[in-house]
Amino acid sequence: MRRIYLLLIVFIGLTLWACTKSSVTGNQSPTRIRLINAMPAKSFDLVLNSETLQDNIPYDSATPFLNGPAGFYKLLIHENGSTDTLINGNQYLQAGEKYSLFLIPDSSNRVDGVKLSVVTDNETAPLYDSAKFRFFNFAPDTTSVSVVRLKRKGISTSYDTIFPYLGIGRTYLDNSLNSTLGQYKSIYTDPFQAEYLFLFLKTNDPGVIIDSFSMPVEKGKFYTCYYEGYDSLNTGDYMRKPVVIVSEQ
């Protein structure tokens, strides 16, 4: 797994191998891949081995998982309506693995720059009354963020019970430096709890709430939460927000 992780990190934006075709031997489980567009105001095309698999993928959307044989693939990302290549690289996709490809703002050029974060979806089934949760910080303008979940107080509308933190000191694209930050964690689900409150706190000053949202959490499901967007330097528009993708095994 360490070899795969290293390949994923150095792959971003680079052409690493000359091979442009899938190389597969034997009877293997398929590999699965999807693209998630977290780049505000832009849509993209996904090209694999010179074949357009999905075009005009809009902001805040995800393609379904696409199945294929394991092996090396030539991967290109174009902005929809343009022939300019934003991402160009060869990627090894392992048999039996699922991959999520997040298109996110580049910290050096928020408006026009795009970066790719490749995440392996290790979806081991949750145990008993639990779900799985993971968090990514894909917003280049954020300070260090910590994530906490709160439970309702009885039948009231207030929240008071604090569960263990879901993430502490999370910074922009830190999962590219530490692969464990991209893995799911088990979280307890209360069958009598309609929904939970999630707070994004400033790590160095946890009394400051950067953002928040509430949602139900159901046992057996997988929750991918990411903080996306940026502050526009040209217009001053605030474009950051939390997004959640819910999936089942």
C-alpha positions as MATLAB code, in Angstrom:
seq = 'MRRIYLLLIVFIGLTLWACTKSSVTGNQSPTRIRLINAMPAKSFDLVLNSETLQDNIPYDSATPFLNGPAGFYKLLIHENGSTDTLINGNQYLQAGEKYSLFLIPDSSNRVDGVKLSVVTDNETAPLYDSAKFRFFNFAPDTTSVSVVRLKRKGISTSYDTIFPYLGIGRTYLDNSLNSTLGQYKSIYTDPFQAEYLFLFLKTNDPGVIIDSFSMPVEKGKFYTCYYEGYDSLNTGDYMRKPVVIVSEQ';
ca = [
       0.000    0.000    0.000;
       2.904    2.382    0.647;
       4.047    1.949   -2.945;
       0.591    2.776   -4.241;
       0.394    5.819   -1.961;
       3.694    7.158   -3.231;
       2.600    6.698   -6.820;
      -0.590    8.621   -6.146;
       1.232   11.549   -4.599;
       3.877   12.030   -7.267;
       1.366   11.406  -10.045;
      -0.461   14.708   -9.622;
      -0.003   16.876  -12.673;
       2.925   14.842  -14.042;
       3.550   12.260  -16.739;
       5.429    9.476  -14.986;
       5.388    6.603  -17.471;
       5.520    6.330  -21.227;
       2.925    3.564  -21.279;
      -0.511    4.751  -22.445;
      -2.474    1.500  -22.438;
      -3.905   -0.617  -19.668;
      -1.618   -3.546  -18.919;
      -3.527   -6.436  -17.380;
      -2.635  -10.058  -16.787;
      -4.704  -12.880  -15.379;
      -8.243  -12.895  -14.070;
      -8.408   -9.954  -11.659;
     -11.092   -8.036   -9.847;
     -11.943   -4.773  -11.615;
     -10.740   -1.400  -10.454;
     -13.237    1.428   -9.893;
     -12.756    5.159  -10.312;
     -14.864    8.321   -9.988;
     -14.247   12.046  -10.401;
     -15.556   14.643   -7.924;
     -15.561   18.282   -9.007;
     -14.862   20.575   -6.054;
     -13.591   23.464   -8.199;
     -16.067   26.386   -8.048;
     -17.621   27.675  -11.291;
     -15.888   25.162  -13.572;
     -16.826   21.924  -15.333;
     -14.445   19.256  -16.605;
     -14.055   16.279  -18.940;
     -12.481   12.991  -17.821;
     -10.413   11.231  -20.488;
      -8.919    7.791  -19.888;
      -6.718    6.099  -22.482;
      -7.822    8.669  -25.098;
     -11.504    7.873  -24.490;
     -13.809   10.475  -22.937;
     -15.532    8.634  -20.091;
     -17.474   11.616  -18.738;
     -17.828   15.116  -20.119;
     -19.126   18.381  -18.700;
     -18.868   17.269  -15.062;
     -20.284   20.314  -13.238;
     -19.153   21.882  -10.002;
     -20.386   20.116   -6.867;
     -21.067   16.832   -8.631;
     -19.534   13.367   -8.790;
     -19.519   10.780  -11.532;
     -20.687    7.253  -10.740;
     -17.929    4.737  -10.132;
     -16.601    3.484  -13.469;
     -15.356   -0.110  -13.665;
     -12.350   -1.284  -15.638;
      -9.490   -3.781  -15.620;
      -6.543   -3.076  -13.352;
      -3.385   -1.700  -14.907;
      -1.764    1.490  -16.188;
      -3.977    4.222  -17.600;
      -3.343    7.489  -19.387;
      -5.445   10.089  -17.553;
      -6.276   13.562  -18.867;
      -8.479   16.272  -17.387;
      -9.782   19.074  -19.628;
     -11.884   22.059  -18.717;
     -15.155   21.524  -20.590;
     -15.185   23.343  -23.923;
     -11.404   23.599  -24.069;
      -8.678   21.387  -25.493;
      -6.167   22.609  -22.909;
      -4.984   19.781  -20.668;
      -5.060   20.673  -16.966;
      -4.023   17.274  -15.598;
      -1.852   14.885  -17.603;
      -0.427   11.685  -16.165;
      -0.214    7.917  -16.226;
      -1.765    6.108  -13.312;
      -1.658    2.550  -12.045;
      -5.079    1.429  -10.796;
      -4.958   -1.625   -8.558;
      -7.321   -4.588   -8.860;
     -10.182   -4.559   -6.372;
      -9.580   -0.943   -5.304;
     -11.876    2.083   -5.507;
     -10.450    5.543   -6.184;
     -11.967    9.004   -5.784;
     -10.323   11.781   -7.796;
     -11.042   15.237   -6.345;
     -10.503   18.302   -8.522;
      -9.765   21.192   -6.155;
      -8.423   24.772   -6.301;
      -4.659   25.181   -6.478;
      -3.473   27.238   -3.521;
      -1.153   29.308   -5.732;
      -3.819   30.277   -8.288;
      -7.295   29.797   -6.861;
      -9.361   30.975   -9.821;
      -7.618   29.252  -12.741;
      -5.329   26.693  -11.125;
      -6.634   23.186  -10.496;
      -5.051   20.386   -8.506;
      -5.882   16.681   -8.315;
      -6.132   14.766   -5.038;
      -6.366   10.991   -5.488;
      -7.879    9.065   -2.584;
      -8.193    5.299   -2.125;
     -11.665    4.398   -0.854;
     -11.021    1.677    1.718;
     -14.628    0.853    2.583;
     -14.413   -1.841    5.244;
     -17.920   -2.384    6.597;
     -18.737   -0.553    9.865;
     -19.374   -2.735   12.904;
     -22.568   -2.861   14.974;
     -24.264    0.525   15.497;
     -21.661    2.583   13.700;
     -20.967    4.434   10.478;
     -17.726    5.532    8.817;
     -16.601    9.173    8.503;
     -13.633   10.970    6.953;
     -12.768   14.614    6.374;
     -10.669   16.499    3.814;
      -9.686   20.155    3.759;
      -9.717   21.207    0.099;
     -10.101   24.968    0.736;
      -6.746   26.739    0.316;
      -7.735   29.871    2.265;
      -8.671   28.162    5.505;
      -6.776   28.246    8.736;
      -6.151   24.995   10.599;
      -9.560   23.357   11.159;
     -10.817   20.900   13.776;
     -14.091   19.017   13.347;
     -16.407   18.010   16.179;
     -19.816   16.305   16.313;
     -22.519   17.201   18.848;
     -25.662   15.334   19.890;
     -29.053   16.851   20.687;
     -30.009   17.398   24.308;
     -33.062   15.164   24.725;
     -35.890   16.329   22.460;
     -34.819   19.966   22.519;
     -33.278   21.854   19.634;
     -30.020   22.475   21.496;
     -26.905   20.320   21.277;
     -24.732   19.547   24.260;
     -23.115   16.105   24.102;
     -19.720   16.300   22.438;
     -18.284   13.180   20.833;
     -14.538   12.707   20.258;
     -13.114   15.058   17.649;
     -13.359   13.803   14.056;
     -10.297   15.759   13.000;
      -7.797   18.029   14.736;
      -5.578   20.617   13.076;
      -6.593   19.749    9.517;
      -4.954   21.966    6.904;
      -5.314   22.370    3.153;
      -4.533   19.118    1.322;
      -2.804   17.570    4.342;
      -4.005   14.132    3.215;
      -1.405   14.294    0.414;
       1.334   14.227    3.064;
      -0.251   11.710    5.441;
      -2.371    8.965    3.851;
      -3.987    7.997    7.173;
      -5.842   11.334    7.159;
      -7.800   10.098    4.149;
      -9.036    6.922    5.823;
     -12.480    6.355    7.283;
     -13.008    6.307   11.047;
     -15.847    4.530   12.832;
     -18.373    6.782   14.569;
     -21.215    5.688   16.858;
     -24.794    6.127   15.650;
     -27.710    6.527   18.041;
     -30.949    5.016   16.616;
     -32.959    7.557   18.631;
     -30.971   10.545   17.375;
     -32.505   12.256   14.336;
     -29.450   14.308   13.424;
     -26.139   15.626   14.684;
     -24.478   19.023   14.578;
     -21.038   19.238   12.988;
     -18.834   22.210   13.854;
     -15.690   23.377   12.075;
     -13.564   25.117   14.690;
     -10.433   27.226   14.441;
      -7.804   24.897   15.880;
      -5.799   27.571   17.713;
      -8.966   29.235   19.032;
     -11.714   26.554   19.305;
     -14.234   29.135   20.460;
     -14.324   30.426   16.875;
     -16.774   28.510   14.665;
     -15.644   28.674   11.032;
     -18.636   26.769    9.666;
     -21.327   24.290   10.691;
     -24.073   22.022    9.396;
     -26.426   19.368   10.743;
     -27.320   15.997    9.226;
     -28.503   12.525   10.210;
     -25.921    9.763   10.511;
     -27.141    6.236    9.761;
     -25.394    3.040   10.728;
     -23.692    1.105    7.975;
     -23.120    4.131    5.742;
     -19.968    5.959    4.665;
     -19.697    9.734    4.988;
     -17.060   11.701    3.088;
     -17.014   15.307    4.259;
     -14.800   17.907    2.644;
     -14.366   21.642    2.980;
     -14.159   23.244   -0.458;
     -13.854   26.608   -2.199;
     -11.851   29.756   -1.642;
     -12.215   33.490   -1.044;
     -12.181   35.294   -4.379;
      -9.347   37.810   -4.387;
     -11.018   39.735   -7.223;
     -14.617   40.038   -6.021;
     -14.295   39.346   -2.320;
     -16.962   36.640   -2.581;
     -16.954   34.032    0.165;
     -17.023   30.674   -1.620;
     -16.105   28.154    1.060;
     -18.550   25.532    2.312;
     -18.695   21.972    3.685;
     -19.938   19.196    1.390;
     -20.912   15.632    2.327;
     -21.079   12.569    0.079;
     -22.982    9.608    1.540;
     -22.433    6.112    0.164;
     -23.071    2.486    0.993;
     -20.723   -0.430    0.555;
];
